[in-house]
Amino acid sequence: MVKKINRDKPEKPTKAVKPVVAGKAKSADKKAATAKPAKANPTHKRDLVDRPAKSTTGKPAHKSAASPKTKVAQAADEKTSVAVPGDEKLQKVLARAGIGSRREMERAIEAGQVKVNDKIAKLGDRVMPQDKIFVNGQRVVLRSELTRRRVILYNKPEGEICSRSDPEGRPTVYDHLPPLKGERWISVGRLDFNTSGLLLFTNDGELANKLMHPSSVIDREYLVRIQGEVTDDMRTNLLKGVALDDGVARFTDIVDGAGEGKNRWFYCVVMEGRNREVRRLWESQGVKVSRLKRVRYANIFIPSHVRVGQWTDLTEREIQDLCMTAGFDSSTYTRMMEPTRDEAAQRERHDKKLRAASAAPRRPKVPVRKRPPIVE
């Protein structure tokens, strides 16, 4: 039987029990039986005399003074029973709750959209588990029970923005994602309006922040079509580094794709997620990018059965590999919970639906026409 550990309540320290060695218990009993009665010790008599007598009501007349060891043990028990989780940064707590990434929460705090205990929060505030937090007037429920981390892959088409809403009324990527109860999808990076391909979403703000942070050094691979002639000197410059407006940027790898002449395809890899970085790098060499598609993020590729505008859940193994690639310790932030039977069945149905839609249409079987026998 496995003992379940509740991480919310600290466990009281247990005293070590001295093990009993097999075969020595009987010998100890024999020694105790054959032992001669000990002589009366005068100090033992004095202890009996000094011991407080019980009153007629059955209660001790006064409490005996506790030994120093007992006091130390009682103090340790009180500390472990009273210990509570410490305060944390407000933006970190909101990101873990799935409200948004840390950067988004920092901007919301600076804009005065976050309140803690009916007071407008400031950047740098720390909160406790019992504090009441509101974002845009809505209460944020900080759940302490096990949560299920989800990461989905969305094959973004061209003509969609990565914002939740657009004043111009353009379609957003969030319109095609599955709904969440009490949580929000957080995009791991962004893609331009005219860029298509792989886009990851998660309900874990800490994981999203770790995947987007430059210190994680995660490679992103793009398939790009270039209009113009690409020379070897251009490739060398792009691999060594080019000075852009926001600093030096470069490709870590460039591989030829299909096409010939002035319309050629290339696979290129970058290690950062700057705004329009791939386009600006190629445009710095005097060529134009006509098509751009992200095909890989870390160890995640677009499955062949996921068409443009469709999404699919990553498996638990893929999520673990993604966390390992980013150096993300999942046990430090979010405790994992295995998907329920209904969730696993729903995921399987969705995956079958995607595979059936991407499969080639079956041709109806035409019955074989029998030839009439030849009469001679």
C-alpha positions in Angstrom: 0.0 0.0 0.0 1.5 3.3 -1.1 1.1 6.2 1.3 -0.3 9.3 -0.4 1.5 12.5 0.5 -0.5 15.7 0.7 1.9 18.5 -0.4 -0.4 21.2 0.9 -0.1 20.1 4.5 3.4 19.4 5.8 3.9 16.1 7.4 4.9 15.8 11.1 8.3 14.3 11.7 8.1 10.7 12.9 10.4 9.2 15.4 12.8 6.5 14.3 12.1 3.0 15.6 15.0 0.8 16.6 14.8 -2.4 14.5 14.6 -5.7 16.3 17.2 -8.2 15.1 15.7 -11.7 14.4 17.0 -14.3 16.9 18.0 -11.9 19.7 14.5 -11.3 21.2 14.4 -14.7 22.9 17.9 -14.4 24.3 16.9 -11.0 25.7 13.9 -12.5 27.4 16.0 -15.2 28.9 18.4 -12.7 30.3 15.5 -10.7 31.8 14.1 -13.8 33.4 17.4 -15.1 34.9 18.5 -11.7 36.0 18.8 -11.2 39.8 16.7 -8.6 41.4 18.6 -5.4 41.7 19.4 -3.9 45.1 17.5 -0.9 46.2 19.2 2.3 45.0 19.0 5.2 47.5 18.6 7.6 44.6 15.7 5.6 43.3 14.0 5.9 46.7 14.6 9.7 46.7 13.0 9.9 43.2 10.0 8.1 44.5 9.7 10.4 47.4 10.0 13.5 45.3 7.5 12.3 42.7 4.2 14.2 43.0 1.3 12.3 44.4 -2.0 12.1 42.7 -5.0 13.9 44.2 -8.2 12.3 45.4 -9.9 13.5 42.2 -7.5 11.4 40.0 -5.7 14.4 38.5 -2.1 15.2 39.2 -1.5 17.8 41.9 0.8 19.8 39.6 2.4 19.5 36.2 5.9 18.1 36.1 8.6 20.1 34.4 9.4 18.9 30.9 12.9 17.9 30.0 14.9 20.0 27.5 14.6 17.3 24.8 10.9 17.2 25.2 10.7 21.0 24.8 12.8 20.9 21.6 10.5 18.2 20.1 7.4 20.1 21.0 8.8 23.3 19.4 9.7 21.4 16.2 6.1 19.9 16.0 4.6 23.4 16.4 6.8 24.8 13.7 5.9 22.1 11.2 2.2 22.3 12.0 2.1 26.1 11.7 4.3 26.4 8.6 2.5 27.8 5.5 3.7 28.5 2.0 5.5 31.8 1.7 4.5 34.8 -0.4 5.2 34.9 -4.1 5.4 37.5 -6.9 2.0 38.5 -8.1 2.8 38.1 -11.8 4.2 34.6 -11.1 1.0 33.5 -9.3 -1.2 34.9 -12.1 0.9 33.2 -14.8 0.7 29.9 -13.0 -3.1 30.3 -12.8 -3.3 30.4 -16.6 -4.4 34.0 -16.9 -1.5 34.9 -19.1 2.3 34.9 -19.4 4.5 36.8 -17.0 5.1 39.6 -19.4 1.4 40.0 -20.1 0.7 40.0 -16.3 3.4 42.6 -15.7 1.8 44.9 -18.4 -1.7 44.3 -16.8 -0.3 45.2 -13.4 1.3 48.4 -14.7 -2.0 49.3 -16.4 -3.9 49.0 -13.1 -6.0 46.1 -14.2 -5.1 43.9 -11.2 -6.4 44.4 -7.6 -5.3 42.6 -4.5 -7.7 42.8 -1.5 -9.6 45.7 -3.2 -6.4 47.6 -3.7 -4.8 48.4 -7.0 -1.6 46.3 -7.3 1.8 47.6 -8.2 4.6 45.8 -10.0 6.7 44.0 -7.4 3.9 43.2 -5.0 3.9 39.8 -3.3 0.8 37.9 -2.4 -0.2 35.1 0.0 -2.5 32.1 -0.8 -5.3 33.7 1.3 -5.3 37.0 -0.7 -8.1 37.9 -3.0 -6.9 38.7 -6.5 -9.0 40.4 -9.2 -8.1 40.9 -12.9 -10.3 43.3 -14.8 -12.9 43.0 -12.1 -13.1 39.1 -12.2 -12.0 37.0 -9.2 -9.0 34.8 -9.9 -9.4 31.4 -8.2 -6.1 30.0 -7.1 -6.5 26.3 -7.0 -4.2 24.2 -4.9 -5.3 20.8 -6.1 -3.7 18.8 -8.9 -4.0 20.5 -12.3 -3.6 18.9 -15.7 -1.1 20.6 -18.0 -2.1 20.7 -21.6 -0.2 21.7 -24.7 -1.8 21.8 -28.1 -0.4 22.3 -31.5 -2.3 24.6 -33.9 -1.5 24.7 -37.7 -2.0 28.4 -38.2 -3.1 29.6 -41.7 -2.2 32.9 -43.2 -4.6 35.8 -42.4 -5.1 35.2 -38.7 -3.6 37.3 -35.9 -2.3 36.0 -32.5 -4.2 38.5 -30.4 -7.4 37.6 -28.4 -9.3 40.4 -30.1 -8.7 42.8 -33.0 -10.3 46.3 -33.4 -10.3 45.7 -37.2 -12.4 42.5 -36.8 -9.8 40.2 -38.3 -10.0 36.5 -37.3 -7.8 35.4 -34.5 -6.2 32.0 -33.7 -8.2 31.8 -30.5 -11.4 31.4 -32.4 -10.4 27.8 -33.5 -9.0 26.5 -30.1 -11.0 24.2 -27.8 -12.6 25.9 -24.8 -11.2 25.7 -21.3 -13.0 25.8 -18.0 -11.6 28.4 -15.6 -8.4 28.8 -17.6 -7.0 30.5 -20.7 -4.9 29.4 -23.5 -1.4 31.1 -23.6 0.4 31.2 -26.9 4.1 30.2 -26.9 5.4 33.0 -29.1 3.6 34.5 -32.0 3.4 34.4 -35.8 2.9 37.3 -38.2 -0.4 37.9 -40.0 1.1 36.5 -43.2 3.1 33.7 -41.6 1.6 30.2 -41.3 2.7 27.0 -39.5 3.2 25.5 -36.1 2.0 27.4 -33.1 1.9 26.0 -29.5 -0.6 26.9 -26.8 -0.6 25.8 -23.1 -2.6 26.4 -20.0 0.6 26.6 -17.9 1.9 30.1 -17.7 5.2 29.1 -16.1 5.9 26.6 -19.0 5.0 29.2 -21.6 7.3 31.8 -20.0 10.2 29.2 -19.9 9.7 28.2 -23.5 9.7 31.9 -24.7 12.6 33.1 -22.6 15.9 33.6 -24.5 17.8 31.7 -21.9 16.1 28.4 -22.9 17.9 28.6 -26.4 15.2 26.7 -28.2 15.5 26.4 -32.0 12.7 27.3 -34.4 12.8 26.0 -37.9 11.1 27.8 -40.8 10.4 27.0 -44.5 10.8 30.2 -46.5 10.5 31.0 -50.2 12.9 33.7 -51.5 12.4 35.9 -54.5 15.8 36.8 -55.8 19.2 35.3 -56.2 20.8 33.9 -53.1 24.6 33.7 -53.2 27.2 32.0 -51.0 28.3 35.3 -49.6 24.7 36.0 -48.4 24.6 32.7 -46.6 27.9 33.4 -44.9 26.7 36.8 -43.7 23.4 35.3 -42.4 25.2 32.5 -40.5 27.8 34.9 -39.0 25.4 37.5 -38.0 23.7 40.7 -39.3 23.2 43.9 -37.4 19.4 44.7 -37.1 17.6 47.5 -35.4 17.3 45.5 -32.2 20.7 43.9 -32.2 22.7 41.3 -34.0 20.8 38.3 -35.3 21.7 35.2 -37.3 20.7 31.9 -38.6 22.2 28.8 -37.0 21.5 26.7 -40.1 20.4 27.2 -43.8 19.5 24.2 -46.0 18.4 24.2 -49.6 14.8 23.2 -50.3 13.0 22.8 -53.6 12.9 25.2 -56.6 15.5 26.7 -58.9 16.3 30.1 -60.2 14.9 33.2 -58.4 12.1 31.4 -56.6 13.8 29.0 -54.2 12.8 27.4 -50.9 15.1 27.2 -47.9 15.0 25.7 -44.4 16.5 28.1 -41.8 16.8 27.9 -38.0 16.8 30.7 -35.5 17.3 30.5 -31.7 15.3 33.5 -30.7 11.7 34.7 -31.2 12.1 38.4 -32.2 9.5 40.2 -34.1 9.7 39.4 -37.9 13.3 38.2 -37.4 13.4 35.8 -40.3 11.9 38.3 -42.8 14.3 41.1 -41.6 17.3 38.8 -41.9 16.6 37.9 -45.5 15.6 41.5 -46.4 18.9 42.7 -45.1 20.5 40.9 -48.0 18.4 42.6 -50.6 15.9 39.7 -51.3 12.2 39.4 -50.6 10.3 36.7 -48.6 7.2 35.6 -50.5 6.1 32.7 -48.2 7.0 31.8 -44.6 5.9 28.8 -42.6 7.1 27.5 -39.3 7.6 23.8 -39.4 9.3 22.9 -36.1 9.5 24.2 -32.6 12.2 22.4 -30.4 11.4 18.7 -30.9 7.8 19.3 -32.1 6.9 18.9 -35.8 3.5 19.4 -37.5 1.9 16.0 -37.9 0.9 15.1 -41.5 -2.7 14.5 -40.5 -3.1 18.0 -39.0 -4.3 20.3 -41.8 -4.2 24.1 -41.9 -6.6 25.5 -39.3 -6.7 22.3 -37.2 -5.3 21.6 -33.7 -4.2 18.5 -31.8 -3.1 17.7 -28.3 0.4 16.8 -27.5 0.9 13.5 -25.8 2.3 13.3 -22.2 5.6 12.0 -23.6 5.9 14.9 -26.0 5.1 17.4 -23.2 7.8 15.8 -21.0 10.4 16.0 -23.8 9.4 19.7 -24.4 9.9 20.5 -20.7 13.2 18.7 -20.7 14.4 20.6 -23.8 13.5 23.9 -22.2 15.1 22.9 -18.8 11.7 23.2 -17.1 11.3 21.4 -13.8 7.6 20.5 -13.8 7.7 19.3 -10.2 8.7 22.8 -9.0 5.8 24.6 -10.6 2.8 22.5 -11.5 2.0 19.0 -10.2 1.0 16.7 -13.0 -2.3 14.9 -13.2 -2.9 12.1 -15.6 -5.8 12.6 -18.1 -9.1 11.0 -17.1 -10.7 8.2 -19.1 -13.1 10.7 -20.6 -10.4 13.1 -21.6 -8.3 10.3 -23.2 -11.3 9.0 -25.1 -12.1 12.5 -26.3 -8.6 13.0 -27.5 -8.6 9.7 -29.3 -11.9 10.6 -31.1 -10.5 14.0 -32.1 -7.3 12.4 -33.5 -9.3 9.8 -35.4 -11.4 12.6 -36.9 -8.3 14.5 -38.1 -6.8 11.4 -39.6 -10.0 10.5 -41.4 -10.3 14.0 -42.8 -6.8 14.0 -44.1 -7.0 10.5 -45.6 -7.5 10.2 -49.4 -11.1 9.7 -50.4 -12.0 6.1 -51.1 -13.3 5.3 -54.5 -16.5 3.3 -54.6 -16.0 -0.3 -55.6 -17.4 -0.9 -59.1 -18.8 -4.4 -59.5 -16.9 -6.5 -62.0 -19.0 -6.9 -65.2 -19.2 -10.5 -66.3 -18.7 -11.1 -69.9 -21.4 -13.3 -71.6 -20.1 -16.7 -72.6 -19.0 -16.9 -76.3 -21.2 -19.2 -78.2 -19.5 -20.9 -81.1 
